[in-house]
Amino acid sequence: MDEQLKVSLSTQRSVAKLVEVSLSTQRSMATLVEEVSKISKQLGGIQETLTKERRSKSSEKYQSYKDAGH
């Protein structure tokens, strides 16, 4: 086998490995994006709950303020 053919085959193997690693990285990134999306939705739900709790607490304060005769 001449030297040029060896280099060509070696290069092809390297490129194939690079493509394999690239695909693996893309799959990992897709998984990461899914996880971040789930966490983001959970945080949105927590934020919504906290906002509702704050509103209900502040309405209780105003209620007692009115009850105090002001």
mmJSON file of the N, C-alpha and C atoms, coordinates in Angstrom:
{"data_MODEL":{"atom_site":{
"group_PDB":["ATOM","ATOM","ATOM","ATOM","ATOM","ATOM","ATOM","ATOM","ATOM","ATOM","ATOM","ATOM","ATOM","ATOM","ATOM","ATOM","ATOM","ATOM","ATOM","ATOM","ATOM","ATOM","ATOM","ATOM","ATOM","ATOM","ATOM","ATOM","ATOM","ATOM","ATOM","ATOM","ATOM","ATOM","ATOM","ATOM","ATOM","ATOM","ATOM","ATOM","ATOM","ATOM","ATOM","ATOM","ATOM","ATOM","ATOM","ATOM","ATOM","ATOM","ATOM","ATOM","ATOM","ATOM","ATOM","ATOM","ATOM","ATOM","ATOM","ATOM","ATOM","ATOM","ATOM","ATOM","ATOM","ATOM","ATOM","ATOM","ATOM","ATOM","ATOM","ATOM","ATOM","ATOM","ATOM","ATOM","ATOM","ATOM","ATOM","ATOM","ATOM","ATOM","ATOM","ATOM","ATOM","ATOM","ATOM","ATOM","ATOM","ATOM","ATOM","ATOM","ATOM","ATOM","ATOM","ATOM","ATOM","ATOM","ATOM","ATOM","ATOM","ATOM","ATOM","ATOM","ATOM","ATOM","ATOM","ATOM","ATOM","ATOM","ATOM","ATOM","ATOM","ATOM","ATOM","ATOM","ATOM","ATOM","ATOM","ATOM","ATOM","ATOM","ATOM","ATOM","ATOM","ATOM","ATOM","ATOM","ATOM","ATOM","ATOM","ATOM","ATOM","ATOM","ATOM","ATOM","ATOM","ATOM","ATOM","ATOM","ATOM","ATOM","ATOM","ATOM","ATOM","ATOM","ATOM","ATOM","ATOM","ATOM","ATOM","ATOM","ATOM","ATOM","ATOM","ATOM","ATOM","ATOM","ATOM","ATOM","ATOM","ATOM","ATOM","ATOM","ATOM","ATOM","ATOM","ATOM","ATOM","ATOM","ATOM","ATOM","ATOM","ATOM","ATOM","ATOM","ATOM","ATOM","ATOM","ATOM","ATOM","ATOM","ATOM","ATOM","ATOM","ATOM","ATOM","ATOM","ATOM","ATOM","ATOM","ATOM","ATOM","ATOM","ATOM","ATOM","ATOM","ATOM","ATOM","ATOM","ATOM","ATOM","ATOM","ATOM","ATOM","ATOM","ATOM","ATOM","ATOM","ATOM"],
"id":[1,2,3,4,5,6,7,8,9,10,11,12,13,14,15,16,17,18,19,20,21,22,23,24,25,26,27,28,29,30,31,32,33,34,35,36,37,38,39,40,41,42,43,44,45,46,47,48,49,50,51,52,53,54,55,56,57,58,59,60,61,62,63,64,65,66,67,68,69,70,71,72,73,74,75,76,77,78,79,80,81,82,83,84,85,86,87,88,89,90,91,92,93,94,95,96,97,98,99,100,101,102,103,104,105,106,107,108,109,110,111,112,113,114,115,116,117,118,119,120,121,122,123,124,125,126,127,128,129,130,131,132,133,134,135,136,137,138,139,140,141,142,143,144,145,146,147,148,149,150,151,152,153,154,155,156,157,158,159,160,161,162,163,164,165,166,167,168,169,170,171,172,173,174,175,176,177,178,179,180,181,182,183,184,185,186,187,188,189,190,191,192,193,194,195,196,197,198,199,200,201,202,203,204,205,206,207,208,209,210],
"type_symbol":["N","C","C","N","C","C","N","C","C","N","C","C","N","C","C","N","C","C","N","C","C","N","C","C","N","C","C","N","C","C","N","C","C","N","C","C","N","C","C","N","C","C","N","C","C","N","C","C","N","C","C","N","C","C","N","C","C","N","C","C","N","C","C","N","C","C","N","C","C","N","C","C","N","C","C","N","C","C","N","C","C","N","C","C","N","C","C","N","C","C","N","C","C","N","C","C","N","C","C","N","C","C","N","C","C","N","C","C","N","C","C","N","C","C","N","C","C","N","C","C","N","C","C","N","C","C","N","C","C","N","C","C","N","C","C","N","C","C","N","C","C","N","C","C","N","C","C","N","C","C","N","C","C","N","C","C","N","C","C","N","C","C","N","C","C","N","C","C","N","C","C","N","C","C","N","C","C","N","C","C","N","C","C","N","C","C","N","C","C","N","C","C","N","C","C","N","C","C","N","C","C","N","C","C","N","C","C","N","C","C"],
"label_atom_id":["N","CA","C","N","CA","C","N","CA","C","N","CA","C","N","CA","C","N","CA","C","N","CA","C","N","CA","C","N","CA","C","N","CA","C","N","CA","C","N","CA","C","N","CA","C","N","CA","C","N","CA","C","N","CA","C","N","CA","C","N","CA","C","N","CA","C","N","CA","C","N","CA","C","N","CA","C","N","CA","C","N","CA","C","N","CA","C","N","CA","C","N","CA","C","N","CA","C","N","CA","C","N","CA","C","N","CA","C","N","CA","C","N","CA","C","N","CA","C","N","CA","C","N","CA","C","N","CA","C","N","CA","C","N","CA","C","N","CA","C","N","CA","C","N","CA","C","N","CA","C","N","CA","C","N","CA","C","N","CA","C","N","CA","C","N","CA","C","N","CA","C","N","CA","C","N","CA","C","N","CA","C","N","CA","C","N","CA","C","N","CA","C","N","CA","C","N","CA","C","N","CA","C","N","CA","C","N","CA","C","N","CA","C","N","CA","C","N","CA","C","N","CA","C","N","CA","C","N","CA","C","N","CA","C","N","CA","C","N","CA","C","N","CA","C"],
"label_alt_id":[null,null,null,null,null,null,null,null,null,null,null,null,null,null,null,null,null,null,null,null,null,null,null,null,null,null,null,null,null,null,null,null,null,null,null,null,null,null,null,null,null,null,null,null,null,null,null,null,null,null,null,null,null,null,null,null,null,null,null,null,null,null,null,null,null,null,null,null,null,null,null,null,null,null,null,null,null,null,null,null,null,null,null,null,null,null,null,null,null,null,null,null,null,null,null,null,null,null,null,null,null,null,null,null,null,null,null,null,null,null,null,null,null,null,null,null,null,null,null,null,null,null,null,null,null,null,null,null,null,null,null,null,null,null,null,null,null,null,null,null,null,null,null,null,null,null,null,null,null,null,null,null,null,null,null,null,null,null,null,null,null,null,null,null,null,null,null,null,null,null,null,null,null,null,null,null,null,null,null,null,null,null,null,null,null,null,null,null,null,null,null,null,null,null,null,null,null,null,null,null,null,null,null,null,null,null,null,null,null,null],
"label_comp_id":["MET","MET","MET","ASP","ASP","ASP","GLU","GLU","GLU","GLN","GLN","GLN","LEU","LEU","LEU","LYS","LYS","LYS","VAL","VAL","VAL","SER","SER","SER","LEU","LEU","LEU","SER","SER","SER","THR","THR","THR","GLN","GLN","GLN","ARG","ARG","ARG","SER","SER","SER","VAL","VAL","VAL","ALA","ALA","ALA","LYS","LYS","LYS","LEU","LEU","LEU","VAL","VAL","VAL","GLU","GLU","GLU","VAL","VAL","VAL","SER","SER","SER","LEU","LEU","LEU","SER","SER","SER","THR","THR","THR","GLN","GLN","GLN","ARG","ARG","ARG","SER","SER","SER","MET","MET","MET","ALA","ALA","ALA","THR","THR","THR","LEU","LEU","LEU","VAL","VAL","VAL","GLU","GLU","GLU","GLU","GLU","GLU","VAL","VAL","VAL","SER","SER","SER","LYS","LYS","LYS","ILE","ILE","ILE","SER","SER","SER","LYS","LYS","LYS","GLN","GLN","GLN","LEU","LEU","LEU","GLY","GLY","GLY","GLY","GLY","GLY","ILE","ILE","ILE","GLN","GLN","GLN","GLU","GLU","GLU","THR","THR","THR","LEU","LEU","LEU","THR","THR","THR","LYS","LYS","LYS","GLU","GLU","GLU","ARG","ARG","ARG","ARG","ARG","ARG","SER","SER","SER","LYS","LYS","LYS","SER","SER","SER","SER","SER","SER","GLU","GLU","GLU","LYS","LYS","LYS","TYR","TYR","TYR","GLN","GLN","GLN","SER","SER","SER","TYR","TYR","TYR","LYS","LYS","LYS","ASP","ASP","ASP","ALA","ALA","ALA","GLY","GLY","GLY","HIS","HIS","HIS"],
"label_asym_id":["A","A","A","A","A","A","A","A","A","A","A","A","A","A","A","A","A","A","A","A","A","A","A","A","A","A","A","A","A","A","A","A","A","A","A","A","A","A","A","A","A","A","A","A","A","A","A","A","A","A","A","A","A","A","A","A","A","A","A","A","A","A","A","A","A","A","A","A","A","A","A","A","A","A","A","A","A","A","A","A","A","A","A","A","A","A","A","A","A","A","A","A","A","A","A","A","A","A","A","A","A","A","A","A","A","A","A","A","A","A","A","A","A","A","A","A","A","A","A","A","A","A","A","A","A","A","A","A","A","A","A","A","A","A","A","A","A","A","A","A","A","A","A","A","A","A","A","A","A","A","A","A","A","A","A","A","A","A","A","A","A","A","A","A","A","A","A","A","A","A","A","A","A","A","A","A","A","A","A","A","A","A","A","A","A","A","A","A","A","A","A","A","A","A","A","A","A","A","A","A","A","A","A","A","A","A","A","A","A","A"],
"label_entity_id":["1","1","1","1","1","1","1","1","1","1","1","1","1","1","1","1","1","1","1","1","1","1","1","1","1","1","1","1","1","1","1","1","1","1","1","1","1","1","1","1","1","1","1","1","1","1","1","1","1","1","1","1","1","1","1","1","1","1","1","1","1","1","1","1","1","1","1","1","1","1","1","1","1","1","1","1","1","1","1","1","1","1","1","1","1","1","1","1","1","1","1","1","1","1","1","1","1","1","1","1","1","1","1","1","1","1","1","1","1","1","1","1","1","1","1","1","1","1","1","1","1","1","1","1","1","1","1","1","1","1","1","1","1","1","1","1","1","1","1","1","1","1","1","1","1","1","1","1","1","1","1","1","1","1","1","1","1","1","1","1","1","1","1","1","1","1","1","1","1","1","1","1","1","1","1","1","1","1","1","1","1","1","1","1","1","1","1","1","1","1","1","1","1","1","1","1","1","1","1","1","1","1","1","1","1","1","1","1","1","1"],
"label_seq_id":[1,1,1,2,2,2,3,3,3,4,4,4,5,5,5,6,6,6,7,7,7,8,8,8,9,9,9,10,10,10,11,11,11,12,12,12,13,13,13,14,14,14,15,15,15,16,16,16,17,17,17,18,18,18,19,19,19,20,20,20,21,21,21,22,22,22,23,23,23,24,24,24,25,25,25,26,26,26,27,27,27,28,28,28,29,29,29,30,30,30,31,31,31,32,32,32,33,33,33,34,34,34,35,35,35,36,36,36,37,37,37,38,38,38,39,39,39,40,40,40,41,41,41,42,42,42,43,43,43,44,44,44,45,45,45,46,46,46,47,47,47,48,48,48,49,49,49,50,50,50,51,51,51,52,52,52,53,53,53,54,54,54,55,55,55,56,56,56,57,57,57,58,58,58,59,59,59,60,60,60,61,61,61,62,62,62,63,63,63,64,64,64,65,65,65,66,66,66,67,67,67,68,68,68,69,69,69,70,70,70],
"pdbx_PDB_ins_code":[null,null,null,null,null,null,null,null,null,null,null,null,null,null,null,null,null,null,null,null,null,null,null,null,null,null,null,null,null,null,null,null,null,null,null,null,null,null,null,null,null,null,null,null,null,null,null,null,null,null,null,null,null,null,null,null,null,null,null,null,null,null,null,null,null,null,null,null,null,null,null,null,null,null,null,null,null,null,null,null,null,null,null,null,null,null,null,null,null,null,null,null,null,null,null,null,null,null,null,null,null,null,null,null,null,null,null,null,null,null,null,null,null,null,null,null,null,null,null,null,null,null,null,null,null,null,null,null,null,null,null,null,null,null,null,null,null,null,null,null,null,null,null,null,null,null,null,null,null,null,null,null,null,null,null,null,null,null,null,null,null,null,null,null,null,null,null,null,null,null,null,null,null,null,null,null,null,null,null,null,null,null,null,null,null,null,null,null,null,null,null,null,null,null,null,null,null,null,null,null,null,null,null,null,null,null,null,null,null,null],
"Cartn_x":[0.854,0.0,0.899,0.638,1.523,1.17,2.097,1.993,0.772,0.467,-0.659,-1.98,-2.133,-3.347,-3.466,-2.343,-2.343,-2.797,-2.269,-2.638,-4.12,-4.61,-6.016,-6.92,-6.573,-7.368,-7.324,-6.16,-6.008,-6.865,-6.848,-7.651,-9.138,-9.562,-10.97,-11.394,-10.524,-10.839,-10.955,-10.053,-10.092,-11.376,-11.755,-12.988,-14.199,-14.209,-15.314,-15.426,-14.294,-14.293,-14.807,-14.389,-14.835,-16.348,-16.884,-18.333,-19.05,-18.495,-19.082,-19.126,-18.024,-17.955,-18.924,-19.007,-19.912,-21.368,-21.747,-23.118,-23.41,-22.442,-22.595,-22.774,-21.991,-22.095,-23.458,-23.947,-25.268,-26.357,-26.25,-27.24,-27.181,-25.979,-25.818,-26.401,-26.164,-26.704,-28.227,-28.794,-30.252,-30.833,-30.169,-30.607,-30.511,-29.428,-29.233,-30.318,-30.644,-31.697,-33.033,-33.332,-34.575,-34.606,-33.492,-33.427,-33.585,-32.925,-33.038,-34.479,-35.136,-36.531,-37.426,-37.201,-37.99,-37.79,-36.53,-36.215,-36.849,-36.8,-37.39,-38.893,-39.567,-41.01,-41.293,-40.457,-40.637,-40.452,-39.435,-39.195,-40.349,-40.896,-42.056,-43.23,-43.452,-44.531,-44.299,-43.056,-42.716,-42.935,-42.493,-42.649,-44.129,-44.934,-46.373,-46.998,-46.597,-47.114,-46.728,-45.47,-45.017,-45.78,-46.029,-46.781,-48.194,-48.841,-50.192,-50.185,-49.169,-49.075,-48.89,-48.045,-47.827,-49.117,-49.846,-51.109,-52.099,-52.202,-53.165,-52.746,-51.447,-50.984,-51.232,-50.977,-51.185,-52.672,-53.529,-54.967,-55.438,-54.805,-55.133,-54.735,-53.593,-53.144,-54.129,-54.529,-55.466,-56.811,-57.194,-58.446,-58.393,-57.297,-57.187,-57.052,-56.458,-56.337,-57.731,-58.599,-59.976,-60.717,-60.472,-61.135,-60.718,-59.541,-59.048,-59.723,-60.592,-61.345,-60.688,-59.74,-59.064,-59.706],
"Cartn_y":[-1.173,0.0,1.234,2.126,3.29,4.28,5.163,6.095,7.008,7.46,8.372,7.697,6.428,5.682,5.491,5.209,5.062,6.357,7.463,8.766,9.032,8.694,8.9,8.076,6.802,5.944,6.442,6.875,7.411,8.668,9.509,10.735,10.4,9.416,9.011,8.476,7.691,7.168,8.312,9.274,10.429,11.231,11.428,12.173,11.397,10.071,9.244,9.35,9.331,9.462,10.839,11.855,13.215,13.344,12.747,12.762,12.036,10.902,10.13,10.957,11.607,12.45,13.623,14.199,15.318,14.91,13.747,13.258,12.986,12.416,12.152,13.463,14.462,15.776,16.4,16.275,16.816,16.142,14.823,14.102,14.589,14.766,15.26,16.658,17.497,18.857,18.841,17.961,17.856,17.433,16.485,16.048,17.197,17.938,19.078,20.129,20.404,21.376,20.914,19.619,19.082,19.275,18.988,19.132,20.592,21.489,22.919,23.383,22.878,23.225,22.76,21.537,21.022,21.888,22.212,23.035,24.411,24.967,26.28,26.261,25.207,25.079,24.953,24.171,24.012,25.347,26.09,27.395,28.35,28.282,29.113,28.785,27.505,27.087,27.556,27.459,27.916,29.422,30.151,31.606,31.984,31.269,31.527,31.274,30.182,29.852,30.922,31.358,32.398,33.701,34.04,35.261,35.168,34.019,33.827,33.93,33.328,33.392,34.826,35.579,36.982,37.778,37.539,38.257,37.935,36.661,36.288,36.858,36.888,37.471,38.974,39.646,41.094,41.417,40.595,40.859,40.625,39.677,39.477,40.703,41.283,42.484,43.622,43.82,44.894,44.635,43.383,43.026,43.424,43.082,43.408,44.918,45.598,47.054,47.678,47.167,47.666,47.326,46.124,45.697,46.559,47.155,47.995,49.362,49.608,50.847,51.975,51.676,52.72,52.906],
"Cartn_z":[0.0,0.0,0.0,-0.886,-0.931,0.188,0.462,1.588,1.479,0.275,0.083,0.462,0.114,0.44,1.954,2.624,4.083,4.756,4.275,4.832,4.601,3.414,3.088,4.01,4.217,5.097,6.541,6.959,8.311,8.492,7.471,7.511,7.564,6.764,6.764,8.129,8.756,10.091,11.096,10.976,11.879,11.691,10.448,10.154,10.671,10.477,10.968,12.489,13.177,14.638,15.047,14.33,14.606,14.444,13.385,13.154,14.293,14.709,15.809,17.1,17.408,18.602,18.476,17.292,17.053,17.276,16.763,16.948,18.419,19.103,20.53,21.3,20.931,21.564,21.301,20.071,19.744,20.565,20.739,21.559,23.006,23.511,24.883,25.033,24.04,24.085,24.034,23.215,23.126,24.471,25.129,26.456,27.45,27.378,28.263,28.05,26.799,26.485,27.07,26.96,27.53,29.045,29.697,31.153,31.57,30.861,31.164,30.968,29.932,29.675,30.821,31.3,32.431,33.671,33.955,35.126,34.991,33.8,33.549,33.819,33.365,33.612,35.103,35.798,37.242,37.957,37.566,38.182,37.909,36.695,36.365,37.268,37.517,38.414,39.835,40.3,41.649,41.758,40.746,40.751,40.782,40.007,39.971,41.346,41.979,43.313,44.324,44.283,45.21,44.997,43.74,43.429,44.002,43.831,44.376,45.896,46.528,47.992,48.46,47.77,48.14,48.016,46.922,46.721,47.83,48.187,49.222,50.575,50.866,52.125,52.15,51.027,51.003,51.083,50.512,50.614,52.045,52.763,54.176,54.983,54.686,55.393,55.179,53.924,53.636,54.305,54.394,55.032,56.509,57.191,58.609,58.798,57.836,57.887,57.875,57.001,56.941,58.229,58.748,59.98,61.166,61.083,62.176,62.181,61.216,61.2,60.437,59.597,58.81,57.479],
"occupancy":[1.0,1.0,1.0,1.0,1.0,1.0,1.0,1.0,1.0,1.0,1.0,1.0,1.0,1.0,1.0,1.0,1.0,1.0,1.0,1.0,1.0,1.0,1.0,1.0,1.0,1.0,1.0,1.0,1.0,1.0,1.0,1.0,1.0,1.0,1.0,1.0,1.0,1.0,1.0,1.0,1.0,1.0,1.0,1.0,1.0,1.0,1.0,1.0,1.0,1.0,1.0,1.0,1.0,1.0,1.0,1.0,1.0,1.0,1.0,1.0,1.0,1.0,1.0,1.0,1.0,1.0,1.0,1.0,1.0,1.0,1.0,1.0,1.0,1.0,1.0,1.0,1.0,1.0,1.0,1.0,1.0,1.0,1.0,1.0,1.0,1.0,1.0,1.0,1.0,1.0,1.0,1.0,1.0,1.0,1.0,1.0,1.0,1.0,1.0,1.0,1.0,1.0,1.0,1.0,1.0,1.0,1.0,1.0,1.0,1.0,1.0,1.0,1.0,1.0,1.0,1.0,1.0,1.0,1.0,1.0,1.0,1.0,1.0,1.0,1.0,1.0,1.0,1.0,1.0,1.0,1.0,1.0,1.0,1.0,1.0,1.0,1.0,1.0,1.0,1.0,1.0,1.0,1.0,1.0,1.0,1.0,1.0,1.0,1.0,1.0,1.0,1.0,1.0,1.0,1.0,1.0,1.0,1.0,1.0,1.0,1.0,1.0,1.0,1.0,1.0,1.0,1.0,1.0,1.0,1.0,1.0,1.0,1.0,1.0,1.0,1.0,1.0,1.0,1.0,1.0,1.0,1.0,1.0,1.0,1.0,1.0,1.0,1.0,1.0,1.0,1.0,1.0,1.0,1.0,1.0,1.0,1.0,1.0,1.0,1.0,1.0,1.0,1.0,1.0,1.0,1.0,1.0,1.0,1.0,1.0],
"B_iso_or_equiv":[0.0,0.0,0.0,0.0,0.0,0.0,0.0,0.0,0.0,0.0,0.0,0.0,0.0,0.0,0.0,0.0,0.0,0.0,0.0,0.0,0.0,0.0,0.0,0.0,0.0,0.0,0.0,0.0,0.0,0.0,0.0,0.0,0.0,0.0,0.0,0.0,0.0,0.0,0.0,0.0,0.0,0.0,0.0,0.0,0.0,0.0,0.0,0.0,0.0,0.0,0.0,0.0,0.0,0.0,0.0,0.0,0.0,0.0,0.0,0.0,0.0,0.0,0.0,0.0,0.0,0.0,0.0,0.0,0.0,0.0,0.0,0.0,0.0,0.0,0.0,0.0,0.0,0.0,0.0,0.0,0.0,0.0,0.0,0.0,0.0,0.0,0.0,0.0,0.0,0.0,0.0,0.0,0.0,0.0,0.0,0.0,0.0,0.0,0.0,0.0,0.0,0.0,0.0,0.0,0.0,0.0,0.0,0.0,0.0,0.0,0.0,0.0,0.0,0.0,0.0,0.0,0.0,0.0,0.0,0.0,0.0,0.0,0.0,0.0,0.0,0.0,0.0,0.0,0.0,0.0,0.0,0.0,0.0,0.0,0.0,0.0,0.0,0.0,0.0,0.0,0.0,0.0,0.0,0.0,0.0,0.0,0.0,0.0,0.0,0.0,0.0,0.0,0.0,0.0,0.0,0.0,0.0,0.0,0.0,0.0,0.0,0.0,0.0,0.0,0.0,0.0,0.0,0.0,0.0,0.0,0.0,0.0,0.0,0.0,0.0,0.0,0.0,0.0,0.0,0.0,0.0,0.0,0.0,0.0,0.0,0.0,0.0,0.0,0.0,0.0,0.0,0.0,0.0,0.0,0.0,0.0,0.0,0.0,0.0,0.0,0.0,0.0,0.0,0.0,0.0,0.0,0.0,0.0,0.0,0.0],
"pdbx_formal_charge":[null,null,null,null,null,null,null,null,null,null,null,null,null,null,null,null,null,null,null,null,null,null,null,null,null,null,null,null,null,null,null,null,null,null,null,null,null,null,null,null,null,null,null,null,null,null,null,null,null,null,null,null,null,null,null,null,null,null,null,null,null,null,null,null,null,null,null,null,null,null,null,null,null,null,null,null,null,null,null,null,null,null,null,null,null,null,null,null,null,null,null,null,null,null,null,null,null,null,null,null,null,null,null,null,null,null,null,null,null,null,null,null,null,null,null,null,null,null,null,null,null,null,null,null,null,null,null,null,null,null,null,null,null,null,null,null,null,null,null,null,null,null,null,null,null,null,null,null,null,null,null,null,null,null,null,null,null,null,null,null,null,null,null,null,null,null,null,null,null,null,null,null,null,null,null,null,null,null,null,null,null,null,null,null,null,null,null,null,null,null,null,null,null,null,null,null,null,null,null,null,null,null,null,null,null,null,null,null,null,null],
"auth_seq_id":[1,1,1,2,2,2,3,3,3,4,4,4,5,5,5,6,6,6,7,7,7,8,8,8,9,9,9,10,10,10,11,11,11,12,12,12,13,13,13,14,14,14,15,15,15,16,16,16,17,17,17,18,18,18,19,19,19,20,20,20,21,21,21,22,22,22,23,23,23,24,24,24,25,25,25,26,26,26,27,27,27,28,28,28,29,29,29,30,30,30,31,31,31,32,32,32,33,33,33,34,34,34,35,35,35,36,36,36,37,37,37,38,38,38,39,39,39,40,40,40,41,41,41,42,42,42,43,43,43,44,44,44,45,45,45,46,46,46,47,47,47,48,48,48,49,49,49,50,50,50,51,51,51,52,52,52,53,53,53,54,54,54,55,55,55,56,56,56,57,57,57,58,58,58,59,59,59,60,60,60,61,61,61,62,62,62,63,63,63,64,64,64,65,65,65,66,66,66,67,67,67,68,68,68,69,69,69,70,70,70],
"auth_comp_id":["MET","MET","MET","ASP","ASP","ASP","GLU","GLU","GLU","GLN","GLN","GLN","LEU","LEU","LEU","LYS","LYS","LYS","VAL","VAL","VAL","SER","SER","SER","LEU","LEU","LEU","SER","SER","SER","THR","THR","THR","GLN","GLN","GLN","ARG","ARG","ARG","SER","SER","SER","VAL","VAL","VAL","ALA","ALA","ALA","LYS","LYS","LYS","LEU","LEU","LEU","VAL","VAL","VAL","GLU","GLU","GLU","VAL","VAL","VAL","SER","SER","SER","LEU","LEU","LEU","SER","SER","SER","THR","THR","THR","GLN","GLN","GLN","ARG","ARG","ARG","SER","SER","SER","MET","MET","MET","ALA","ALA","ALA","THR","THR","THR","LEU","LEU","LEU","VAL","VAL","VAL","GLU","GLU","GLU","GLU","GLU","GLU","VAL","VAL","VAL","SER","SER","SER","LYS","LYS","LYS","ILE","ILE","ILE","SER","SER","SER","LYS","LYS","LYS","GLN","GLN","GLN","LEU","LEU","LEU","GLY","GLY","GLY","GLY","GLY","GLY","ILE","ILE","ILE","GLN","GLN","GLN","GLU","GLU","GLU","THR","THR","THR","LEU","LEU","LEU","THR","THR","THR","LYS","LYS","LYS","GLU","GLU","GLU","ARG","ARG","ARG","ARG","ARG","ARG","SER","SER","SER","LYS","LYS","LYS","SER","SER","SER","SER","SER","SER","GLU","GLU","GLU","LYS","LYS","LYS","TYR","TYR","TYR","GLN","GLN","GLN","SER","SER","SER","TYR","TYR","TYR","LYS","LYS","LYS","ASP","ASP","ASP","ALA","ALA","ALA","GLY","GLY","GLY","HIS","HIS","HIS"],
"auth_asym_id":["A","A","A","A","A","A","A","A","A","A","A","A","A","A","A","A","A","A","A","A","A","A","A","A","A","A","A","A","A","A","A","A","A","A","A","A","A","A","A","A","A","A","A","A","A","A","A","A","A","A","A","A","A","A","A","A","A","A","A","A","A","A","A","A","A","A","A","A","A","A","A","A","A","A","A","A","A","A","A","A","A","A","A","A","A","A","A","A","A","A","A","A","A","A","A","A","A","A","A","A","A","A","A","A","A","A","A","A","A","A","A","A","A","A","A","A","A","A","A","A","A","A","A","A","A","A","A","A","A","A","A","A","A","A","A","A","A","A","A","A","A","A","A","A","A","A","A","A","A","A","A","A","A","A","A","A","A","A","A","A","A","A","A","A","A","A","A","A","A","A","A","A","A","A","A","A","A","A","A","A","A","A","A","A","A","A","A","A","A","A","A","A","A","A","A","A","A","A","A","A","A","A","A","A","A","A","A","A","A","A"],
"auth_atom_id":["N","CA","C","N","CA","C","N","CA","C","N","CA","C","N","CA","C","N","CA","C","N","CA","C","N","CA","C","N","CA","C","N","CA","C","N","CA","C","N","CA","C","N","CA","C","N","CA","C","N","CA","C","N","CA","C","N","CA","C","N","CA","C","N","CA","C","N","CA","C","N","CA","C","N","CA","C","N","CA","C","N","CA","C","N","CA","C","N","CA","C","N","CA","C","N","CA","C","N","CA","C","N","CA","C","N","CA","C","N","CA","C","N","CA","C","N","CA","C","N","CA","C","N","CA","C","N","CA","C","N","CA","C","N","CA","C","N","CA","C","N","CA","C","N","CA","C","N","CA","C","N","CA","C","N","CA","C","N","CA","C","N","CA","C","N","CA","C","N","CA","C","N","CA","C","N","CA","C","N","CA","C","N","CA","C","N","CA","C","N","CA","C","N","CA","C","N","CA","C","N","CA","C","N","CA","C","N","CA","C","N","CA","C","N","CA","C","N","CA","C","N","CA","C","N","CA","C","N","CA","C","N","CA","C","N","CA","C","N","CA","C","N","CA","C"],
"pdbx_PDB_model_num":[1,1,1,1,1,1,1,1,1,1,1,1,1,1,1,1,1,1,1,1,1,1,1,1,1,1,1,1,1,1,1,1,1,1,1,1,1,1,1,1,1,1,1,1,1,1,1,1,1,1,1,1,1,1,1,1,1,1,1,1,1,1,1,1,1,1,1,1,1,1,1,1,1,1,1,1,1,1,1,1,1,1,1,1,1,1,1,1,1,1,1,1,1,1,1,1,1,1,1,1,1,1,1,1,1,1,1,1,1,1,1,1,1,1,1,1,1,1,1,1,1,1,1,1,1,1,1,1,1,1,1,1,1,1,1,1,1,1,1,1,1,1,1,1,1,1,1,1,1,1,1,1,1,1,1,1,1,1,1,1,1,1,1,1,1,1,1,1,1,1,1,1,1,1,1,1,1,1,1,1,1,1,1,1,1,1,1,1,1,1,1,1,1,1,1,1,1,1,1,1,1,1,1,1,1,1,1,1,1,1]
}}}
